[in-house]
Amino acid sequence: MECAEKGCREFFEEQDMPYTTENLTECEGKVFKATTDKKIAIYCCDFFKISSKTLGKFDCIWDRGSFVAIPVTQRKQYSNIITPTMHKDTVYLLDSFLVDNTVFGGPPFNCTEDDIKKAFGSQTDIKKIDERDAFGKWQESWGLKTFVEELYMLKMK
């Protein structure tokens, strides 16, 4: 999923991968599909207006910033769209950040392992697979003193 068509095009162009585009019928947007590897598709639309019926099932999902960018109140709604796209062998990598939102209002919004469990709960096994200090000049410019990135792997139970 991507919200900008430019980002979709740039992905395929940077990979030197031919692609086609199709308009979505369920909501306003497009799907960009690789012509050489039929498994690669990027949906460009409002995430909350598309259904798992349109998306189908994925072998892998990499969330590099969506879950932590949406308002905390929409996290369960987000998981209700994502989990039906997973099958028993799907690997879902979810990046999260530990950030003091009293200093920096976000996004990104603070996201702990408990927050992930609250959203994805009983449907998935959740395992933290990496953690790193991601504090840099950008986070310092936000007024932060710390910024930790955590990576989780989710699989259907």
N, C-alpha and C positions, 0 to 999 in steps of 0.2 A: 504494500500500500504506500502510496505517495500522494501528496496533495498538489504537487506542481508538475505539470506536463514536461517542463524543461528538465527536471530531475530524471524523469522516466527516459526521455530521449537521450540525455547525456549518459545514462547507465549503458544503454545499448551501443551508443557511439564509442564510448571509452573502451568497451569490450570488443569493438569491431564485430558486432553481432547483428545480422539483419533481423528486422522485426516488422510486425504489422500492428495496426491499431484497429480496434473495433469500439463502436459506441456501446455503452452499457444500456440495457433496457430498464433495469430496476430503478436506477437513479441517474442523475446527471454525472457523466464521467466517461472514461475510456479505459480499456485494458490494452496494454502493450504486451505483445507476445513474440518471443523469439521464434524465428522461422526454422532455425537449425536444431534447437533443443526445445521441444514442445513443453518441457516442464517449467520453463522460465516465463513468468508472466508478472507484470506489475500493474496493479489496479490503481487508477488515478481518479479519486472521488472522495466524497465525504464518508469517512469510515463508518459513522453512525447511521448512514442511510443505505448501507449495503448489507445483504444477508449472507449467511453461510451457504444458503441454497445457490446463490450466484457464484460465490467463491469456490465452492467444492472443498476438497480435502488437500492438505499440504503435507509434504514429506518433512519439510523444515520451515521454521519461522524464525526470523531474527528481528527482534524489536530493539532498535538502537536509540529509541527516544520517544516513542509514541505514548507508552503507558505512563511515563513520568511527566509528559507534557500536558496531558489532559487533566482537567480538574479532578481532584480526589473523589468527588461525589459521582463521577462517571466511570470509575474503575470497574465496578461490578458489571455495568452495561457493556464495557469494553470486553471483559472476559466472557460475557454471554454471547458475543459475536465471534471471538477467537476460538474458544474451546470446541464448538461444533465443526471447525475446519481441521481439527486434529483427529488422526486415527491412532491406533495403539502404538505405532512405531514412529510417530512424529516427534521430532526433536525441536523444542521451542526454546530459543535463547533469549533471555530477557535482561536487558541492561537496566540497572536502577542506580540511584544516587542517594547518598546521605548528605543532605544539605539543610542548613539552618534557614528555614523559610520565615523566621521572625526577622532575620537580617536581610535576606533576599527573597522577595515575594514569589519568584518563579515565573514561568517554568525554567528549569525543571522543579518539580515538587518532590519533597522528601519521600523516599519509598524504602521501607524496611522489609525484611523477610516476612514479618507479621502482616504487613500491608498486602504483600503478594498472596499470602495464604488466605487472607480475608477475601480477596477478589477471586482467586482461583480455587480456593478451598478443597472440598472433598473430591473434586474431579481429577486432580492432578497430583503427581508426586513432584515435589519441589526440592531442588538441591542447589546450594550455593557452590559454584565451581571456581570462582575467582573473586578477588578483591584487590583493589589497588588505590593508592593515594593519587587522585587525579587533580589535585590542586595546582593551579597555574595562574598566570597573570590575568586571564579572563575572569576566573573566579575571585581573584583578589580585587579586580575592578568592581565586582558586585558587592564588595564589603565583607566577603567571607574570610574566615580564618582556616577552614577545613573544607574539603570536598572529596568524598570517597565514592568510587565507582564499584558496584558489585555486579557480578554476572551470575544469573541463575539458569539452570536447565530445568524445564518442565516437561513432563511426559504424562500421558493419560494413564490413569490407574487401570 
